[in-house]
Amino acid sequence: MVTVLDVLKSEVKKTKCMAVAAKMACQFSEDGKYFAQITSEGKVKIWNTQTNAFEQEFTPDYHLTSSCTCLHFMSLNATSKLGSPRKKKRRESINETNTHIVFGTSSGRLLIYSLLKGDVDCIIDSATSQHINCLSSNKNEYIYSGTDNNVLVWNFYKKNLSSKWPTGNDKVVAILAIPDSDRLLTASKCIKLWSINSQEVIKTYTGHSSLITLLHYIHPVRSTSDAYVISGSKGDRLLSCWNLNEEIDGKNAIASFLMEDIVNHLSVNVAQDGSTHIAATVRSGVVHVYQYTLNGRKCSKPIKPKTTVQIVADSQQNGTVSPIHIAAATYRDAETLCICYGTSITQIFEDVKVSAYKKLQCLLRENVLKPNVSKENQISKLRTPVVGNDVHYLSSQSSTISTKRKNDGQQEVPMEKRLENLMVNESDSNEKVPRANNFAKLLIQGLHSKDKSILQTVLLKKDEQLIKNTIKRLPIDVIPPLFEELTKLIQGKTLSRRIGLMWVKNLILINTSLLMTNPNLSTIFGDILRTIEAGLALQAPRNQLMGRLELLVSQINNISKQESQDYEPALVFNDKVSSDSDNDEMEFEEHSSSENEWEEQSSGEEDPDNVKMNETDDQNESDEAMSS
């Protein structure tokens, strides 16, 4: 018996499942064979719905900066317009279709992915850098996309942008090319019908109160019947059906379909009797199935779903059920739906027969999030003891068994060796105390507590290797507050500025990829760049001042060196000038007496040789006189 508490628990789990389910672009191929989905990580995953197998995974280049925003399947014949006639004949003999997936990106590029190659076939650039919001094609060579205020027309075979035209002030969020015509539908809050050839608005529909997220074309059964389009928005719980007949003046919806939540995916099947079957997958993870015949008449009341399909998982422990989220559903035929349910990692595809006689069709399936553990691999709590052949059983008569110790040939370790192993090695106590090579924990604590002493202890370290090790171990969420503290540090004096710039340099080098993906990069680096620019503005006058100071200091040093050196005089001249005449006379007399004394001394001090020569001369003269 289901109680009110069980119902409330089920609703709570259902709400949680709705919150966890991410809004991811997904689409079935035209034949329903393939299912492609863009995950929240920017990857593209492709499944085969017939074999229920995950086939391909594609990660676009620059998927972080230029992510995929929308996708669209295109099935083109292998006999393209390009190529030689021989190749065309070969391709016509094969008669196979090449399925492509077209991806729109946030940078204005178009990626064409081939399922046969398993890789990107080509990339077309619009040279506009506008965000591509939606895609559509008309089973020909042209692809239509909607950007902010423009419609872009791409040529698939020529691989270029064919044309574009403005749509006004409204942002184009949904687009639909009407098959076998030159008409195009664009939608923001209202829906506009365009002529592709003249690029003019033919008709405008009222639309919805919020932005329209999807448009789906309904093929008429007969050529004389009118064509219709169904629209759904991200803020309304109603699907609106519009008549595309240009001769009818009515701009309002001819029918509305009521849902319990916002629509995520839509599939339409028109039966031979003219009845239209609509399967709407909503955000809550269920599928609403409608059946209505569109005959051009306006329905005044909203149409309620004929059947609601839901998938739940049974929990055997507490007896409660948990809903399983349905991502999308498409029609195989008028009575069979292919339902995709599970998560983005494990998607399961199942064909379900829709019963028109049940208001709620609840399917019980295994929980895809619960791991499957087979009974063979289950760990049993019972342990069976292993019994060998050498077991001795005790009886009441023999309580003890005499056993001999067996020598296995292994020598026992003596007690002395055992005690040495137990003793603590003395050399271990003399080892150096281990030092930490980073201050990541201390820095995180300081950033959270805003403690200035802790921040100064860590940030004023001059060791660059220590700074690198600290930055490598920092989590992502503390990098913005760290930039704020480094900004204050750079605005300080010379030493703190030098250390702060060292932190900023290593922080940028280590976390470059993270900082490039941060949308608030200009705000983070604003104060730092202004401080650096202010310092660079003063660099030229500072250099001039330093040059002048160096010249003055060098001149002062040269002068001091010259004064400190003592040179010996080459000539000293003393000029004694006196006004007293007495002093002059005394000096003259002293000078004359000194000269006479010098002459007497010189005459008295003659050489003995000269004296002898004089004596010989005197004797000779006396002899001559006597002889005469």
C-alpha positions in Angstrom: 0.0 0.0 0.0 1.4 3.3 -1.1 1.3 6.0 1.7 1.4 9.7 1.4 5.0 9.7 2.7 6.1 7.4 -0.1 4.5 9.8 -2.6 6.2 12.8 -1.1 9.6 11.0 -1.1 9.1 10.0 -4.7 8.3 13.7 -5.6 11.4 14.9 -3.8 13.6 12.4 -5.7 11.9 13.4 -8.9 12.7 17.1 -8.2 16.3 16.2 -7.4 16.5 14.3 -10.7 15.2 17.4 -12.5 17.8 19.6 -10.9 20.6 17.2 -11.7 19.6 16.8 -15.4 21.7 19.3 -17.4 20.3 21.2 -20.3 22.3 19.6 -23.1 21.6 19.8 -26.9 20.6 16.5 -28.3 18.9 15.3 -31.5 18.0 12.0 -33.3 18.9 11.5 -36.9 16.1 11.6 -39.5 15.9 7.8 -39.7 16.2 7.5 -35.9 19.3 5.3 -36.2 21.7 7.7 -34.4 21.5 9.9 -31.4 23.9 12.7 -30.7 24.3 14.8 -27.6 26.5 17.6 -26.5 27.5 17.1 -22.8 28.1 19.8 -20.2 31.9 19.2 -20.7 31.8 20.3 -24.3 32.2 16.7 -25.7 29.9 15.2 -28.4 28.7 11.6 -27.8 27.0 9.5 -30.5 25.0 6.3 -29.9 23.5 3.7 -32.2 19.9 3.4 -31.1 19.2 0.1 -33.0 22.1 -1.8 -31.3 22.0 0.3 -28.1 25.8 0.9 -28.3 28.0 3.9 -27.7 29.8 4.3 -31.0 31.8 7.6 -31.2 33.0 10.4 -29.0 34.3 13.7 -30.3 36.0 16.5 -28.5 36.3 19.7 -30.6 39.5 21.7 -30.6 39.3 24.7 -28.3 36.2 23.2 -26.7 36.7 25.4 -23.6 37.0 28.7 -25.4 34.9 27.9 -28.5 32.3 25.3 -27.3 29.6 23.7 -29.4 26.2 25.3 -28.9 23.9 23.4 -31.2 23.8 20.5 -33.6 21.9 19.3 -36.7 21.9 16.0 -38.6 22.2 16.1 -42.4 21.8 13.0 -44.6 23.3 13.6 -48.1 23.7 11.2 -51.0 27.2 10.0 -51.7 26.8 11.2 -55.3 27.7 14.8 -54.6 27.9 17.6 -57.2 31.7 17.4 -57.1 33.9 14.8 -58.7 34.5 13.1 -62.0 31.7 11.2 -63.9 33.4 7.8 -63.2 33.4 8.4 -59.5 29.7 9.5 -59.8 28.8 6.2 -61.5 30.6 4.2 -58.8 28.8 6.1 -56.1 25.5 5.7 -57.8 26.0 2.0 -57.9 26.7 2.0 -54.2 23.7 4.3 -53.5 24.5 4.9 -49.9 23.9 8.0 -47.8 26.6 9.8 -45.9 25.4 11.1 -42.6 26.9 14.3 -41.3 26.4 16.3 -38.1 26.7 20.0 -38.3 27.8 21.8 -35.1 27.5 25.5 -34.4 30.1 27.1 -32.1 30.2 30.2 -29.9 32.9 31.7 -32.0 30.9 31.8 -35.3 32.4 28.6 -36.8 30.6 25.7 -38.4 32.0 22.2 -37.8 30.9 19.5 -40.2 31.5 16.0 -38.7 31.3 12.9 -40.8 30.1 9.7 -39.1 31.9 7.5 -41.7 35.2 9.1 -41.1 34.7 9.6 -37.4 36.3 13.1 -37.5 35.7 16.6 -38.6 35.3 16.8 -42.4 35.7 20.6 -42.7 35.5 23.8 -40.7 33.7 26.9 -42.2 34.4 30.3 -40.6 31.9 33.1 -40.8 34.5 35.8 -39.9 31.9 37.4 -37.7 32.7 35.8 -34.2 28.9 35.7 -33.5 27.4 33.1 -31.3 25.5 30.5 -33.4 22.3 29.7 -31.6 20.4 27.3 -33.9 20.8 25.3 -37.1 18.5 23.9 -39.8 18.7 22.6 -43.4 16.3 21.9 -46.3 17.7 18.6 -47.6 19.9 20.5 -50.1 23.3 22.1 -50.1 22.4 25.0 -47.9 22.5 25.2 -44.1 20.7 28.0 -42.2 21.8 29.3 -38.8 20.7 32.0 -36.5 23.0 34.4 -34.6 22.3 37.4 -32.5 20.6 39.6 -35.1 21.4 37.8 -38.4 20.5 34.8 -40.5 23.6 33.1 -42.0 23.3 30.9 -45.1 26.1 28.3 -45.6 26.9 26.3 -48.7 27.8 22.8 -47.8 29.6 21.8 -51.0 31.5 25.0 -51.5 32.4 25.2 -47.8 31.8 28.9 -47.5 29.3 31.5 -46.2 26.8 32.1 -49.0 24.8 35.0 -47.7 23.4 36.7 -44.6 20.7 39.2 -43.8 19.6 41.1 -40.6 16.5 40.1 -38.7 16.0 43.2 -36.7 16.5 43.8 -33.0 15.3 40.4 -31.9 17.8 37.6 -31.1 17.3 34.5 -33.3 17.2 31.5 -30.9 15.3 29.0 -33.2 15.3 28.5 -36.9 13.5 26.1 -39.3 13.8 25.7 -43.1 10.4 24.6 -44.5 11.0 21.6 -46.8 10.4 21.8 -50.6 10.0 25.6 -50.5 11.9 28.9 -50.3 10.4 29.8 -46.9 12.3 30.1 -43.6 11.0 30.5 -40.0 13.0 32.4 -37.3 11.9 32.8 -33.7 12.8 34.8 -30.7 9.6 35.6 -28.8 7.6 36.0 -31.9 7.8 33.8 -35.1 8.6 35.4 -38.5 8.1 33.7 -41.9 10.8 34.8 -44.4 11.3 34.5 -48.1 14.8 33.2 -48.7 15.0 34.7 -52.2 13.9 38.2 -51.4 15.0 38.1 -47.7 11.8 39.8 -46.6 9.3 39.0 -43.9 6.1 37.5 -45.2 4.1 36.9 -42.0 4.6 37.3 -38.3 3.1 35.1 -35.6 2.4 36.1 -32.0 4.7 33.4 -30.5 5.2 33.0 -26.7 5.8 35.2 -23.7 9.4 33.9 -23.4 12.2 32.9 -25.8 11.2 30.0 -28.2 13.6 27.1 -27.9 12.3 24.8 -30.7 10.4 24.7 -33.9 9.1 21.5 -35.5 7.5 21.1 -38.9 4.4 18.9 -39.5 4.2 17.5 -43.0 0.7 17.5 -44.5 -0.7 14.2 -45.6 -2.1 15.5 -48.8 -0.7 18.2 -51.0 -3.9 20.2 -50.7 -3.7 20.3 -46.9 -2.2 23.1 -44.9 1.2 22.7 -43.3 1.8 23.5 -39.6 4.6 24.2 -37.2 4.8 23.5 -33.5 6.7 25.8 -31.2 7.9 25.5 -27.6 9.5 28.1 -25.3 11.7 27.9 -22.2 9.2 29.6 -19.9 5.8 28.3 -21.0 4.2 24.9 -20.3 2.3 25.1 -23.6 3.1 23.9 -27.1 1.6 26.1 -29.8 0.6 25.0 -33.2 0.6 27.5 -36.1 -0.9 27.4 -39.6 1.7 28.2 -42.3 -0.9 29.1 -45.0 0.0 32.6 -46.1 -3.6 33.3 -47.3 -5.0 32.9 -43.8 -4.9 36.1 -41.8 -5.0 34.4 -38.4 -1.8 35.0 -36.6 -2.8 33.2 -33.4 -2.2 29.6 -32.6 -4.9 27.2 -33.8 -4.1 24.6 -31.0 -2.3 24.5 -27.7 -0.9 21.4 -25.9 -0.7 21.4 -22.1 2.4 20.0 -20.4 3.5 19.6 -16.7 6.9 21.2 -17.3 9.1 23.0 -20.0 9.7 21.0 -23.2 13.2 19.7 -24.0 12.6 17.5 -27.1 9.8 17.0 -29.6 8.9 14.3 -32.1 5.9 14.3 -34.5 4.4 11.5 -36.5 1.5 11.9 -39.0 -0.6 8.8 -39.6 -2.2 7.9 -42.9 -5.6 8.8 -41.5 -4.5 12.4 -40.9 -4.1 12.2 -37.1 -1.0 13.8 -35.7 0.9 12.0 -32.9 3.2 14.3 -30.8 5.7 13.1 -28.2 7.0 15.9 -26.0 9.9 15.1 -23.6 9.8 17.6 -20.7 12.4 18.8 -18.2 11.0 16.6 -15.4 12.0 13.5 -17.3 8.7 12.2 -18.6 7.1 11.9 -22.1 3.7 13.4 -22.9 1.9 11.7 -25.9 -0.8 13.7 -27.7 -3.1 12.6 -30.5 -5.0 15.3 -32.5 -6.2 15.9 -36.0 -5.2 19.2 -37.4 -8.0 20.3 -39.8 -7.4 24.1 -39.8 -10.0 24.8 -37.1 -9.1 26.6 -34.0 -9.3 24.7 -30.7 -10.3 27.0 -27.8 -9.1 24.8 -24.9 -5.6 23.4 -24.4 -5.2 19.8 -25.3 -4.2 17.5 -22.5 -1.9 14.5 -23.0 -3.5 11.2 -23.9 -0.7 9.2 -22.3 2.3 10.0 -20.1 5.3 7.6 -20.2 7.5 7.4 -17.1 10.4 5.2 -16.1 11.2 4.3 -12.5 13.7 2.2 -10.7 12.7 -0.1 -7.8 14.7 -0.2 -4.6 14.4 -3.5 -2.8 15.7 -2.2 0.5 13.1 0.3 1.6 10.4 -0.4 -1.0 10.5 3.0 -2.6 10.8 3.9 -6.3 13.1 6.6 -7.8 12.4 8.1 -11.2 14.8 7.7 -14.1 15.3 10.7 -16.3 14.2 10.5 -19.9 16.4 12.6 -22.2 14.5 12.3 -25.5 12.1 10.2 -27.5 11.3 9.8 -31.2 8.7 7.9 -33.2 9.6 4.7 -34.9 6.0 4.4 -36.2 2.6 5.7 -35.0 2.5 3.3 -32.0 6.2 2.8 -31.1 8.5 5.3 -29.4 12.3 5.0 -29.1 13.0 6.3 -25.6 16.5 7.5 -24.4 16.9 7.4 -20.7 19.7 7.3 -18.2 22.6 9.7 -17.7 25.1 11.3 -20.1 27.6 8.5 -19.4 25.2 5.5 -19.6 22.4 6.1 -22.1 19.9 3.3 -22.8 17.6 3.2 -25.8 14.4 1.1 -25.8 11.5 0.8 -28.1 8.2 1.1 -26.2 4.7 0.4 -27.4 2.5 3.3 -26.4 -0.9 2.4 -25.1 -3.6 4.9 -25.9 -5.9 3.5 -23.2 -3.6 4.2 -20.2 -3.4 7.7 -18.7 0.0 6.9 -17.1 2.3 4.2 -18.5 4.9 3.5 -15.9 7.9 1.3 -16.8 9.9 -0.4 -14.1 13.6 -0.7 -15.0 16.9 -1.3 -13.3 18.7 1.6 -11.8 21.4 2.7 -14.3 23.3 4.4 -11.5 23.6 1.3 -9.4 26.5 -1.0 -10.3 25.6 -4.5 -11.4 27.2 -7.1 -9.2 26.8 -10.7 -10.2 26.2 -13.4 -7.6 29.5 -15.1 -8.5 31.5 -12.0 -7.6 29.5 -11.3 -4.4 31.6 -11.7 -1.3 30.0 -14.2 1.1 30.2 -13.7 4.9 30.5 -17.4 5.5 34.0 -18.8 5.6 34.7 -22.6 5.3 37.9 -23.6 7.1 40.5 -25.3 5.0 41.3 -28.8 6.4 44.5 -30.5 5.5 45.5 -34.2 5.6 47.7 -33.9 8.7 44.9 -33.0 11.1 44.7 -34.8 14.4 41.3 -35.1 16.1 41.1 -35.1 19.9 39.0 -37.7 21.6 37.8 -38.2 25.1 40.5 -40.8 25.8 43.5 -38.8 24.5 43.4 -35.2 25.5 46.9 -34.3 24.4 49.0 -35.3 21.5 52.8 -35.7 21.6 54.3 -34.0 18.7 57.9 -33.5 17.8 59.4 -30.3 16.6 60.3 -30.6 13.0 63.4 -29.0 11.7 62.7 -27.4 8.4 66.3 -26.6 7.8 66.0 -22.9 8.6 68.2 -21.5 11.2 66.6 -19.5 14.0 67.6 -15.9 14.5 69.4 -15.6 17.9 68.0 -13.4 20.6 70.8 -10.9 20.4 70.0 -10.2 16.7 66.3 -9.8 17.5 67.1 -7.3 20.2 69.3 -5.3 17.9 66.5 -5.1 15.4 64.1 -3.9 18.0 66.5 -1.2 19.2 66.2 2.3 17.7 69.0 3.2 15.5 71.0 5.9 17.0 71.9 7.4 13.6 68.2 8.1 13.0 68.1 10.5 15.9 71.1 12.5 14.6 69.4 13.1 11.3 68.4 16.6 10.3 64.9 17.8 11.0 62.7 17.5 7.9 61.9 20.8 6.4 58.8 21.7 4.4 59.4 22.9 0.9 56.1 24.7 0.6 53.7 26.8 2.7 50.5 25.9 0.9 48.5 25.0 4.0 49.6 28.1 5.9 48.8 30.3 2.9 45.3 28.9 2.6 44.7 29.4 6.3 45.9 33.0 6.0 43.7 33.8 3.0 40.6 32.4 4.7 41.2 34.1 8.0 42.7 37.3 6.6 45.5 37.1 9.2 48.2 39.7 8.3 50.9 38.0 10.3 50.4 34.6 8.5 50.3 36.3 5.1 53.4 38.3 5.7 55.2 35.1 7.0 54.4 33.3 3.7 54.4 36.1 1.1 57.7 37.7 2.2 59.7 34.6 1.3 62.5 35.3 -1.2 63.1 31.7 -2.2 61.7 31.3 -5.7 61.7 27.5 -5.6 59.7 27.6 -2.4 57.2 30.0 -4.1 56.8 27.6 -7.0 56.1 24.6 -4.8 53.6 26.6 -2.8 51.7 27.8 -5.9 51.6 24.3 -7.4 49.7 23.0 -4.3 47.2 25.7 -4.1 43.5 24.9 -4.9 41.7 26.9 -7.6 39.3 28.8 -5.3 42.1 30.6 -3.4 43.8 32.1 -6.5 41.5 35.2 -6.8 42.0 36.2 -3.1 45.7 35.6 -3.5 45.8 38.1 -6.4 44.2 40.7 -4.1 46.9 40.2 -1.4 49.6 40.3 -4.0 48.2 43.6 -5.3 48.6 45.1 -1.9 52.1 43.7 -1.6 53.1 45.2 -5.0 51.8 48.6 -3.9 54.3 48.7 -1.0 58.0 49.5 -0.9 60.8 48.2 -3.1 61.5 44.9 -1.3 57.8 43.9 -1.0 57.2 45.0 -4.6 60.1 42.8 -5.8 58.8 39.8 -3.9 55.2 40.4 -5.0 56.2 40.5 -8.7 58.1 37.2 -8.2 54.8 35.7 -6.8 52.7 37.1 -9.7 55.2 35.9 -12.3 55.2 32.3 -11.0 51.4 32.3 -10.4 50.8 33.3 -14.0 53.3 30.8 -15.4 51.8 27.8 -13.5 48.1 28.7 -13.8 48.0 30.1 -17.4 45.3 27.9 -18.7 43.1 28.5 -15.7 43.5 32.3 -15.9 42.7 32.3 -19.6 39.3 30.7 -19.1 38.4 33.1 -16.2 35.8 35.7 -17.4 36.9 38.1 -14.6 40.5 38.2 -15.8 40.4 42.0 -16.4 39.1 42.6 -12.9 41.7 40.4 -11.3 44.7 42.0 -13.2 43.3 45.6 -13.2 45.0 46.9 -10.0 48.2 45.0 -10.7 48.5 46.4 -14.2 47.8 49.9 -13.0 50.5 49.6 -10.4 53.0 48.3 -12.9 52.2 51.0 -15.4 52.7 53.7 -12.8 56.1 52.2 -11.9 57.1 52.2 -15.6 56.0 55.8 -16.0 58.6 56.8 -13.3 61.3 54.6 -14.8 62.7 57.2 -17.2 63.1 60.1 -14.7 64.4 57.6 -12.1 67.1 56.4 -14.6 68.1 60.1 -15.3 68.4 60.8 -11.5 70.5 57.7 -11.0 72.8 58.7 -13.8 73.3 62.2 -12.3 73.9 60.8 -8.8 76.5 58.4 -10.2 78.4 61.3 -11.9 78.4 63.3 -8.7 79.6 60.4 -6.6 82.4 59.6 -9.0 83.6 63.2 -9.0 83.6 63.4 -5.2 85.5 60.1 -5.0 88.2 61.4 -7.5 88.7 64.7 -5.5 89.0 62.8 -2.2 91.6 60.5 -3.7 93.7 63.5 -5.0 93.7 65.2 -1.6 94.8 62.0 0.2 98.0 61.6 -1.9 101.3 63.4 -0.6 103.8 64.5 -3.4 107.5 65.4 -2.6 108.5 68.9 -3.9 111.0 69.0 -6.7 112.4 72.4 -5.6 112.0 74.5 -2.5 113.0 78.3 -2.6 113.0 80.5 0.5 113.2 84.2 -0.2 114.2 86.0 3.0 113.5 89.7 2.7 114.4 92.1 5.6 114.1 95.9 6.0 116.9 96.2 8.6 120.2 97.3 7.1 122.2 96.2 10.1 121.2 92.7 9.6 122.4 93.0 6.0 125.8 94.3 7.1 126.1 91.7 9.7 125.3 89.1 7.2 127.8 90.5 4.8 130.6 90.7 7.4 130.0 87.2 8.4 130.0 86.2 4.9 133.5 87.9 4.2 135.1 86.5 7.3 134.0 83.2 6.4 135.4 83.6 2.9 138.9 84.6 4.4 138.9 81.7 6.7 138.1 79.4 3.8 141.1 80.9 1.8 143.4 80.5 4.7 142.4 77.0 5.2 142.8 76.2 1.6 146.3 77.7 1.5 147.3 76.0 4.7 146.1 72.7 3.5 148.4 72.2 0.4 149.5 68.9 -0.9 153.0 67.6 0.1 153.8 66.9 -3.5 153.5 70.6 -4.3 155.7 71.5 -1.4 158.4 69.2 -2.6 158.3 70.5 -6.1 158.6 74.1 -4.8 161.7 73.1 -2.8 163.4 71.5 -5.8 162.7 74.6 -7.8 164.4 76.8 -5.2 167.5 74.6 -5.1 167.9 74.8 -8.8 167.7 78.5 -8.8 170.4 78.8 -6.1 172.7 76.5 -8.0 172.4 78.6 -11.1 173.2 81.7 -9.2 176.4 80.2 -7.7 177.7 79.0 -11.0 177.2 82.4 -12.5 
